Amino acid sequence: MLNDGILTISDVANFLKIPKSSVYKLIHDGGLPAHKVGKHFRLVQDEVKEWLHQGGLTSNKI
C-alpha cells in the first residue's frame, strides 16, 4: 500500500486478501467506493476502511 492513502486495485486486493477480479466486481456492483482516473480505478484508503467497517464484504455477495 502507498503512504499517500491512494490505492490501486492490486493494493486493495492484497489488503482485503481477495482476488483482483473480486475487487472489480465489488466496484461495479456499487458497493466499494472507487474513483476512475483515466482508464484506471483508484481507491482512497480511508474510504475502503470505512466501507469495510460498515459491513463491506459481508453485505455483498461475491
C-alpha positions as CSV (number, residue, x, y, z in Angstrom):
1,M,0.0,0.0,0.0
2,L,1.0,3.5,-0.7
3,N,1.7,6.0,2.1
4,D,-0.3,8.7,0.4
5,G,-3.6,6.9,1.0
6,I,-4.4,6.3,-2.7
7,L,-4.6,2.6,-3.6
8,T,-4.6,0.6,-6.8
9,I,-6.8,-2.5,-7.4
10,S,-3.8,-4.7,-6.5
11,D,-3.3,-2.8,-3.2
12,V,-6.9,-3.3,-2.3
13,A,-6.9,-7.0,-3.3
14,N,-3.8,-7.5,-1.1
15,F,-5.4,-5.5,1.8
16,L,-8.7,-7.5,1.7
17,K,-6.9,-10.8,0.8
18,I,-9.3,-11.4,-2.2
19,P,-8.6,-11.7,-6.0
20,K,-8.4,-8.6,-8.1
21,S,-11.4,-9.8,-10.1
22,S,-13.4,-9.7,-6.8
23,V,-12.3,-6.1,-6.2
24,Y,-13.6,-5.1,-9.7
25,K,-16.9,-6.9,-9.1
26,L,-17.3,-5.1,-5.8
27,I,-16.7,-1.7,-7.5
28,H,-19.0,-2.5,-10.4
29,D,-21.8,-3.7,-8.1
30,G,-21.7,-0.3,-6.5
31,G,-20.5,-1.3,-3.1
32,L,-16.9,-0.5,-2.9
33,P,-16.2,3.2,-3.4
34,A,-13.7,3.9,-6.2
35,H,-12.7,6.8,-8.5
36,K,-11.9,6.4,-12.2
37,V,-8.7,8.1,-13.2
38,G,-8.3,7.8,-17.0
39,K,-8.7,4.0,-17.6
40,H,-7.7,3.1,-14.1
41,F,-9.6,2.8,-10.8
42,R,-8.1,4.4,-7.7
43,L,-9.4,4.0,-4.2
44,V,-8.9,6.1,-1.1
45,Q,-7.6,4.1,1.8
46,D,-9.9,5.7,4.4
47,E,-12.9,5.1,2.2
48,V,-12.0,1.4,1.8
49,K,-11.6,1.1,5.6
50,E,-14.9,2.9,6.3
51,W,-16.6,0.6,3.7
52,L,-15.2,-2.4,5.5
53,H,-16.2,-1.2,8.9
54,Q,-19.8,-0.7,7.7
55,G,-20.1,-4.3,6.7
56,G,-18.2,-4.3,3.4
57,L,-17.5,-7.9,2.4
58,T,-20.4,-9.3,4.5
59,S,-23.0,-7.0,2.9
60,N,-22.2,-8.1,-0.7
61,K,-22.3,-11.5,-2.4
62,I,-19.1,-12.2,-4.2
